[in-house]
Amino acid sequence: MSFLKISSRAIEYRGCLGVIAIFFIYFLVRLYHLGYHDLWYDEIYSVNYAQHPWNNWNAPLYWIFMHFWINLFGISEFSLRFPSLIFNFLTVILVFLLGKNIFNKKISILASFLIGFSPFHIWYAQEARDYSMVLFFGTLSSYVLFKAIKEETFKLWLFFILVSIAGIYTNYFYIFLFIAQGLYIIFFKRFKLNFKEIIFFLIVILFFLHYMPKFLSKFYFVWRGFWIPKPTWKSLIITLENFSLGYNGSYILYIISNILSVIFFISAVWAVHKNKFKESFIFCLSLFVLPITLCFIFSRIFFSVYLDRGLIIFSPYYYLILSLGIININRILRVGLFTILVLILSISVYRYFNDLMFEPIAHHIGTYIKKPIKSVVRFLSENVKRKEDIVAFTNVSTMPGIDFYSHKKISPFYYIFNPKFPDTSSKRPIQESRYCISLHKMNSLEFRRLWVISSDWARSGKFDKNSQSVKEWLDKNLKLDFSKEFDGLWVFRYVPSK
C-alpha cells in the first residue's frame, strides 16, 4: 500500500511538473519578439493616455496602472507591452483553474492549450492596450462567480463585486459580460435570484455610475459617427475564426478551423445530452453566446461597437466548450482531429511571428501589421529640410507614430485628403484646417519638395481609397522624383512640375 501511495504521489508530482513546463512555454511564446515591432497607432495613444490617465473618456483603470508603470520602467516597446503579457498569461492560468473547477483536469489542460497557443491571444499579449487586462478581470470574475454560486459565501461575492468593478473600469466591453452574468443567474441558476444577489449586482452598477458622465461623453461621440462598420451575420463567423486562429490564418486554414469547431461543438452538445457537465456547459455557453449576441444586436440597432479585439473577453468560454467536445470524441478520431488542430494552430502562430496577414480587411477590422516607423523617421530626419520641405500623409494612422519617434522634430505635418472619401476614424466629414488640406487647395501650398507618406497596411499592395486618389492627383499634377518602401510604408518625394 505504501509503495502504491508513493507511486501515486510521484505520478502526480511529474504531472504537476509537466503542467508547469507547458505554462512556461506559453509564457515564452508571449515573450518572444515582445519589443521587436515599433509602436503602432493605438499604442502611441496608450502612451498619451497613460501620461494623463484622468483626462480622457475611456475606462480609466488600465491607463492609471500604466501611468505608474511607465514612471517606474520608462517608455519602450518592451516595457509598454509587458503588462499585457502578464495579464494575458495570468488569464491562461485562470482558464486552467476555471476549467478544472467546472469540468475536469483534462478539459482544463486542453482549454489552456487552446488559449495558450492562440495567435489571437498572443497578438494582444504583445500589444500595449487594455484588452488583456479586461480579459483577465473578466475571466477572474466568472471563476469567482461560479464558486460563489456553489458555495454562497459572502467573501466570494465581495470578491466578485471588486473584480467586476475593476473590469468595468478597465474596458466598457466588460458591461456585456456583466449583463450576461446577471442573465445567467436569473434564467439558468438552479435556485431563484434572491435579494442578496440583487444587491451585489446593484453595488457594481452604483460604482460605475460615478464614471457615467465620461462614459456618456464617449457614448455620444461614437453615436455621432465612428469608423467601425455595422456587423453582419458573416461577422459572427469571422469572430469565431479569429478566436481560433487569430488574424494570421488563411482562407483554407479558416475553413478547416470552422469544420473542427462544428465537430467539437456537436460533440460537446452530445456530452451534455448524455448528462455530462450540463450545468458547466450552460455556464460557458451563456458567457460566450449572450454577450456577443448583445454586442451584435446593439451594433445593429444603435451604432457599431462590434470589434473582435473587444470581444476577446468572451473567448475563454469558447475554448472551454471546444475542449469539452474534444474530450468527448472517440479516442482514435480525437487523436486525428487534435493533430490537425495543432498543425493549423502552429501554422497560424508561425504566420503571426512572420507578419503574414493577407486576408481581407473584414478579418482584421481596425488592426494592422505593425510597421517600421523608426526606419522612416531616421530617413526623414536625414533628408527633410524643414524650411524648404513639407511632410504630408494620406492616412492619419501613420502620423502619431512618426511624431512620437521623431520627438516632434519633423512636424508640423500636413494631412492631404480627397473630399470624396471620409476620414478612416470617423463617418463625419473632414474639416479643413491649417494642416488638413483637401486636394482642391494643394496649389496654395508652397514647397521645394513634398514628402508624402502612405501605407498598404495589410501588405495587400494596395493603398486605401484616399491614399490612392491623392497619389493619382499628385502623379498628375506634380513630378515624382523619388520613392522608397519600408516594409509596406512608402515615402514619395514630389517636386513642382515646372
C-alpha positions in Angstrom: 0.0 0.0 0.0 2.8 2.4 0.9 4.5 1.6 -2.4 1.3 2.5 -4.3 0.9 5.7 -2.4 4.5 6.7 -3.2 3.9 5.8 -6.9 0.7 7.8 -7.0 2.5 10.8 -5.5 5.4 10.5 -7.9 2.9 10.4 -10.9 1.1 13.4 -9.5 4.4 15.3 -9.0 5.5 14.5 -12.5 2.1 15.7 -13.8 2.5 19.0 -11.9 5.9 19.5 -13.4 4.6 18.8 -16.8 1.8 21.4 -16.4 4.3 24.0 -15.1 6.6 23.3 -18.1 3.7 23.8 -20.6 2.7 27.0 -18.9 6.3 28.2 -19.1 6.2 27.6 -22.8 3.0 29.7 -23.0 4.9 32.5 -21.3 8.0 32.2 -23.6 5.8 32.3 -26.7 4.3 35.6 -25.5 7.8 36.9 -24.5 9.3 36.1 -27.9 9.7 39.3 -30.0 7.8 41.3 -27.4 9.7 44.5 -28.2 10.5 43.7 -31.8 8.0 45.9 -33.6 7.7 49.6 -33.3 4.6 51.0 -31.5 1.7 51.5 -33.8 -1.2 54.0 -33.8 -3.3 52.7 -30.9 -0.2 52.0 -28.8 1.0 55.6 -29.3 -2.3 56.8 -27.8 -1.8 54.3 -24.9 1.3 56.3 -24.0 -0.6 59.6 -24.3 -3.5 58.3 -22.1 -1.1 56.8 -19.6 0.6 60.2 -19.2 -2.7 61.8 -18.5 -4.9 59.0 -17.3 -7.7 61.1 -15.8 -8.2 63.3 -18.8 -9.9 61.0 -21.3 -13.3 59.4 -21.6 -12.0 55.8 -21.8 -12.4 53.4 -18.8 -9.5 54.7 -16.6 -8.0 51.7 -14.7 -5.6 50.5 -17.3 -4.3 54.0 -18.0 -3.9 54.7 -14.3 -1.9 51.4 -14.0 0.2 52.3 -17.0 0.8 55.8 -15.6 2.7 54.4 -12.6 4.2 51.6 -14.7 6.0 54.0 -17.2 7.1 56.2 -14.3 8.9 53.1 -12.9 10.1 51.3 -16.1 10.1 54.0 -18.7 8.7 54.1 -22.2 9.9 51.4 -24.6 8.3 48.9 -26.8 9.1 46.1 -24.4 8.2 47.8 -21.1 4.9 49.1 -22.5 3.8 45.7 -23.7 5.0 43.7 -20.8 1.9 44.3 -18.6 -0.3 42.9 -21.4 1.9 39.8 -21.5 1.4 39.3 -17.7 -2.3 39.8 -17.7 -2.8 37.5 -20.7 -0.5 34.8 -19.3 -2.4 35.0 -16.0 -5.6 34.5 -18.0 -4.2 31.3 -19.4 -3.7 30.1 -15.8 -7.2 31.2 -14.9 -8.7 29.3 -17.8 -7.0 26.2 -16.5 -8.3 26.8 -13.0 -11.8 27.6 -14.3 -11.9 24.5 -16.4 -10.7 22.4 -13.6 -13.4 23.7 -11.3 -16.4 23.5 -13.7 -15.3 20.5 -15.8 -12.2 18.4 -15.0 -8.4 18.5 -15.3 -8.2 17.0 -18.9 -10.6 19.7 -20.2 -8.8 22.4 -18.3 -5.4 21.4 -19.8 -6.9 21.4 -23.3 -8.6 24.8 -22.9 -5.4 26.3 -21.5 -3.6 24.9 -24.6 -6.1 26.5 -27.0 -5.8 29.9 -25.4 -2.0 29.4 -24.7 -1.2 28.9 -28.4 -4.0 31.1 -29.8 -2.5 33.6 -32.2 -5.4 35.9 -31.3 -4.3 36.0 -27.7 -0.6 36.1 -28.5 -1.3 39.2 -30.6 -2.9 41.1 -27.7 -0.4 39.7 -25.2 2.1 41.7 -27.2 0.2 44.9 -27.6 0.1 47.9 -25.2 -3.6 48.1 -24.9 -6.2 47.3 -22.2 -7.7 44.1 -23.8 -5.5 41.6 -21.9 -6.2 43.4 -18.6 -10.0 43.3 -19.1 -9.7 39.7 -20.3 -8.0 38.9 -17.0 -10.7 40.6 -14.9 -13.5 39.0 -17.0 -12.2 35.5 -16.6 -11.4 36.0 -12.9 -14.9 37.4 -12.2 -16.5 34.3 -13.9 -14.3 32.0 -12.0 -15.3 33.7 -8.7 -19.0 33.9 -9.7 -19.1 30.1 -10.4 -17.6 29.4 -7.0 -19.8 32.0 -5.3 -23.0 30.4 -6.7 -21.8 27.0 -5.4 -20.5 28.0 -2.0 -22.7 31.0 -1.3 -20.1 32.7 0.9 -20.0 36.5 1.5 -16.2 36.7 0.8 -16.6 35.2 -2.7 -19.5 37.6 -3.5 -17.4 40.5 -2.2 -14.5 39.4 -4.3 -16.9 39.2 -7.3 -18.0 42.8 -6.7 -14.5 44.1 -6.5 -13.3 42.2 -9.7 -16.4 43.3 -11.6 -15.8 47.0 -10.7 -12.2 46.6 -11.8 -13.4 45.1 -15.1 -15.9 47.8 -15.9 -13.3 50.4 -15.1 -10.8 48.8 -17.4 -12.9 48.5 -20.6 -16.5 49.1 -21.5 -16.8 45.8 -23.3 -17.0 44.3 -19.8 -20.5 45.6 -19.5 -21.7 43.0 -21.9 -20.1 40.2 -19.8 -21.6 41.7 -16.6 -25.1 41.7 -18.1 -24.6 38.1 -19.4 -23.5 37.0 -15.9 -26.7 38.6 -14.4 -28.9 36.9 -17.1 -27.3 33.6 -16.3 -28.1 33.8 -12.6 -31.7 34.9 -13.4 -32.5 32.3 -16.0 -30.2 29.3 -15.6 -29.2 29.1 -11.9 -30.9 26.2 -10.1 -32.3 28.4 -7.4 -34.2 31.7 -7.7 -32.4 35.0 -7.7 -32.5 36.3 -4.1 -32.4 39.8 -2.7 -28.8 39.5 -1.6 -27.6 38.8 -5.1 -29.6 41.7 -6.5 -27.8 43.9 -4.0 -24.4 42.6 -5.1 -25.1 43.5 -8.7 -26.5 46.9 -7.8 -23.3 47.8 -5.9 -21.3 47.2 -9.1 -23.7 49.4 -11.1 -23.6 52.1 -8.4 -19.9 52.2 -8.5 -20.0 52.6 -12.3 -22.5 55.5 -12.1 -19.7 57.6 -10.6 -17.9 57.4 -14.0 -21.1 57.7 -16.1 -20.6 61.3 -17.3 -17.3 60.4 -19.1 -18.8 57.2 -20.3 -21.8 59.1 -21.8 -19.4 61.6 -23.5 -17.7 58.7 -25.3 -21.1 57.1 -26.0 -22.3 60.3 -27.6 -19.1 60.7 -29.7 -19.3 57.2 -31.1 -23.0 57.6 -31.6 -22.4 60.7 -33.7 -20.3 58.6 -36.1 -17.4 56.3 -35.8 -15.4 54.2 -38.2 -16.5 50.7 -37.0 -18.8 49.1 -39.7 -22.0 47.5 -38.7 -21.6 43.7 -38.2 -23.3 41.2 -40.5 -24.0 37.5 -39.9 -20.7 36.8 -41.5 -19.0 38.9 -38.8 -20.1 36.3 -36.2 -18.3 33.6 -38.3 -15.2 35.8 -38.6 -15.2 36.3 -34.8 -15.0 32.5 -34.3 -12.3 32.2 -36.9 -10.3 34.9 -35.2 -10.8 33.2 -31.8 -9.5 30.0 -33.3 -6.6 31.2 -35.5 -6.3 35.0 -35.0 -5.8 37.4 -37.8 -3.0 35.4 -39.3 -4.9 32.4 -40.7 -5.6 31.9 -44.4 -8.8 31.0 -46.3 -8.0 27.3 -46.2 -7.0 27.3 -42.5 -10.1 29.2 -41.5 -12.3 26.6 -43.4 -10.5 23.8 -41.6 -10.9 25.5 -38.2 -14.6 26.1 -38.9 -15.1 22.4 -39.6 -13.3 21.4 -36.5 -15.2 23.9 -34.4 -18.5 22.5 -35.6 -17.4 18.9 -34.9 -16.2 19.8 -31.4 -19.3 21.8 -30.6 -21.6 19.0 -31.7 -19.6 16.6 -29.6 -19.9 19.0 -26.6 -23.7 19.1 -27.0 -23.8 15.3 -27.2 -21.8 15.1 -24.0 -24.5 17.4 -22.3 -27.2 15.2 -23.9 -25.6 12.2 -22.0 -25.9 14.3 -18.8 -22.2 15.2 -18.6 -21.3 18.6 -17.4 -24.7 20.1 -18.2 -24.5 23.0 -15.8 -20.9 23.8 -16.7 -21.7 23.8 -20.4 -24.7 26.1 -19.9 -22.5 28.4 -17.8 -19.8 28.7 -20.5 -22.4 28.9 -23.3 -24.2 31.7 -21.6 -21.0 33.8 -21.1 -19.9 33.1 -24.6 -23.1 33.5 -26.7 -25.1 36.0 -24.6 -22.5 38.9 -24.6 -21.6 38.5 -28.2 -25.2 38.5 -29.2 -25.9 41.6 -27.1 -23.0 43.4 -28.7 -24.2 42.3 -32.1 -27.8 43.4 -31.6 -26.7 46.7 -30.0 -24.4 47.4 -33.0 -27.1 46.6 -35.5 -29.8 48.7 -33.8 -27.9 51.7 -32.5 -24.2 52.2 -33.6 -21.5 49.7 -34.1 -19.1 48.7 -31.4 -18.5 45.2 -32.8 -14.8 44.6 -32.8 -13.2 41.2 -32.3 -10.4 42.7 -30.1 -13.1 43.8 -27.7 -14.9 40.5 -27.9 -11.7 38.8 -26.7 -13.1 38.9 -23.2 -15.7 36.3 -24.1 -13.3 33.8 -25.8 -12.2 31.7 -22.8 -15.6 30.1 -22.6 -15.4 29.2 -26.3 -12.2 27.3 -25.7 -13.7 25.5 -22.7 -16.7 24.4 -24.9 -14.4 23.2 -27.6 -12.3 21.3 -25.1 -15.3 19.5 -23.7 -16.2 18.5 -27.3 -12.6 17.2 -28.0 -12.5 15.1 -24.8 -15.9 13.6 -25.6 -14.9 12.3 -29.1 -13.8 8.7 -29.8 -10.2 8.3 -28.9 -8.8 7.4 -32.3 -10.8 10.2 -34.0 -9.8 12.6 -31.2 -6.1 12.0 -31.9 -6.5 12.6 -35.6 -8.6 15.8 -35.2 -6.4 17.2 -32.5 -3.4 16.6 -34.6 -5.0 18.7 -37.4 -5.9 21.4 -34.9 -2.3 21.5 -33.6 -1.0 21.8 -37.1 -3.2 24.7 -38.2 -2.5 26.5 -34.9 1.2 26.1 -35.5 0.9 27.5 -39.0 -1.1 30.5 -37.7 1.4 31.2 -34.9 4.3 31.0 -37.5 2.4 33.4 -39.7 1.9 35.8 -36.8 5.6 35.9 -35.9 6.4 36.4 -39.6 3.9 39.2 -40.1 1.9 37.3 -42.7 -1.6 38.7 -42.9 -3.2 38.7 -46.3 -6.9 38.1 -45.5 -9.5 40.9 -46.4 -9.9 43.8 -44.1 -13.1 42.3 -42.7 -11.0 39.7 -40.9 -8.9 42.3 -39.0 -11.0 45.5 -38.9 -9.0 48.3 -37.2 -6.0 46.1 -36.8 -2.9 46.1 -39.0 0.6 44.7 -39.1 3.0 47.0 -37.2 5.2 49.0 -39.4 8.9 50.0 -39.2 8.2 53.6 -38.1 11.7 54.2 -36.7 13.3 53.5 -40.1 11.0 56.1 -41.7 11.8 58.6 -39.0 15.6 58.1 -39.5 15.2 58.5 -43.2 13.1 61.7 -42.9 15.4 63.1 -40.3 18.4 62.7 -42.6 16.7 64.0 -45.8 13.9 66.5 -45.0 14.9 70.2 -44.9 12.4 71.9 -42.6 12.4 75.3 -44.2 12.2 74.1 -47.8 10.2 70.8 -47.5 6.8 69.7 -46.4 5.9 66.3 -44.9 2.4 65.1 -45.7 0.3 62.0 -45.0 -2.5 60.3 -46.9 -3.6 58.2 -43.9 -3.9 59.5 -40.4 -2.8 56.2 -38.9 0.9 56.8 -39.6 1.1 60.3 -38.2 1.2 59.7 -34.4 4.0 57.1 -34.8 6.2 59.4 -36.9 5.5 62.3 -34.5 6.2 60.1 -31.5 9.5 58.6 -32.6 10.8 61.9 -34.1 10.1 63.7 -30.8 8.1 66.2 -32.8 11.2 67.4 -34.6 9.8 66.7 -38.1 6.4 68.2 -37.5 4.2 70.1 -38.4 2.7 67.5 -40.8 0.0 68.0 -43.4 -2.8 65.6 -44.0 -4.0 65.5 -47.6 -7.4 64.2 -48.3 -9.9 63.8 -51.1 -13.3 65.1 -50.0 -15.0 62.2 -51.7 -13.7 59.8 -49.1 -14.5 60.1 -45.3 -11.9 60.1 -42.6 -11.0 56.4 -41.7 -11.6 57.2 -38.0 -15.0 58.8 -38.3 -18.0 59.0 -40.5 -18.2 62.7 -40.2 -16.9 64.9 -43.0 -13.3 66.1 -42.6 -13.0 69.7 -41.7 -10.2 71.7 -43.5 -7.7 73.4 -41.3 -4.2 74.8 -41.5 -2.6 71.4 -41.7 -5.6 69.4 -43.1 -5.6 70.2 -46.8 -8.0 68.9 -49.5 -6.7 68.2 -53.0 -8.5 71.3 -54.3 -6.3 73.5 -52.2 -2.9 71.8 -52.8 -1.9 74.6 -55.3 -1.9 77.0 -52.4 1.0 75.2 -50.7 4.5 76.5 -51.3 7.3 74.0 -51.1 10.5 72.9 -52.7 9.9 69.2 -52.1 6.8 67.4 -50.9 7.4 64.2 -48.9 4.3 62.0 -48.9 3.9 59.0 -46.6 1.4 56.3 -47.5 0.9 52.7 -46.4 -0.6 49.4 -47.5 -1.3 48.3 -44.0 -2.2 44.7 -44.7 0.6 44.1 -47.2 -2.0 43.9 -49.9 0.0 46.0 -52.3 -3.0 48.4 -52.4 -3.5 51.8 -50.7 -6.7 52.8 -49.1 -9.1 54.8 -51.3 -8.0 58.2 -50.0 -4.3 57.4 -50.4 -4.7 56.0 -53.9 -6.8 59.0 -55.1 -4.3 61.5 -53.6 -1.4 59.7 -55.2 -3.1 59.7 -58.6 -3.7 63.5 -58.3 -0.1 64.1 -57.2 1.3 62.0 -60.0 -0.8 64.0 -62.5 -0.1 67.5 -61.2 3.5 67.2 -59.7 6.6 65.4 -60.6 7.6 62.2 -58.7 11.3 62.2 -58.4 11.9 59.6 -55.6 10.2 56.7 -53.8 11.2 54.3 -51.2 9.4 51.4 -49.4 9.9 50.5 -45.7 8.1 47.1 -45.4 4.7 48.5 -46.5 5.3 52.1 -45.6 6.0 54.2 -48.7 7.8 57.6 -48.9 7.2 59.5 -52.1 9.0 62.8 -52.9 7.4 65.2 -55.3 8.6 68.5 -56.7 6.7 71.1 -58.7 6.3 70.0 -62.3 7.6 73.3 -63.6 
